[in-house]
Amino acid sequence: METYVVGRGKKADIPLSDADDSVSKLHVEITQDSKGNLYLTDCGSLNGTFL
């Protein structure tokens, strides 16, 4: 399984440097399992995660 963290912080694997304060420094994890399925997990952000 591979996991990537998305957010506006420097420690994010996928940094969103142009995002406003509604995006947390470490906002969401994206995990891909061995079959290619993707899972999205909110990292406790105050504003939630929407697709």
C-alpha positions in Angstrom: 0.0 0.0 0.0 1.1 3.5 -0.8 0.0 6.5 1.2 0.4 10.2 0.4 -0.5 13.2 2.5 -2.1 16.3 0.9 -2.0 19.7 2.6 -0.5 23.1 2.6 2.3 22.2 4.9 5.9 21.6 3.9 5.8 18.0 5.2 2.9 17.1 2.9 3.8 14.6 0.1 1.5 16.6 -2.2 1.8 20.2 -1.1 -0.9 22.7 -2.0 1.2 25.9 -1.6 -1.5 28.1 -3.1 -4.3 26.9 -0.8 -6.1 29.2 1.6 -6.4 28.6 5.3 -9.4 26.2 4.8 -6.8 23.5 3.9 -4.9 22.1 6.9 -1.2 21.7 6.8 -1.7 17.9 6.7 -5.3 17.7 5.5 -6.0 14.3 3.9 -4.3 11.0 3.3 -4.7 9.2 0.0 -4.0 5.4 0.2 -3.8 3.0 -2.8 -4.0 -0.7 -2.1 -2.4 -3.5 -4.1 -5.6 -3.8 -6.3 -5.5 -0.1 -7.2 -8.4 1.0 -5.0 -8.0 4.5 -3.5 -9.0 5.5 0.0 -9.3 9.0 1.2 -9.0 9.7 5.0 -9.4 13.1 6.6 -6.5 13.9 8.9 -8.7 15.7 11.5 -9.1 18.9 9.6 -11.5 21.5 11.0 -13.2 22.1 7.6 -13.6 18.5 6.5 -12.9 16.9 3.2 -15.2 16.9 0.2 -14.9 15.2 -3.2 
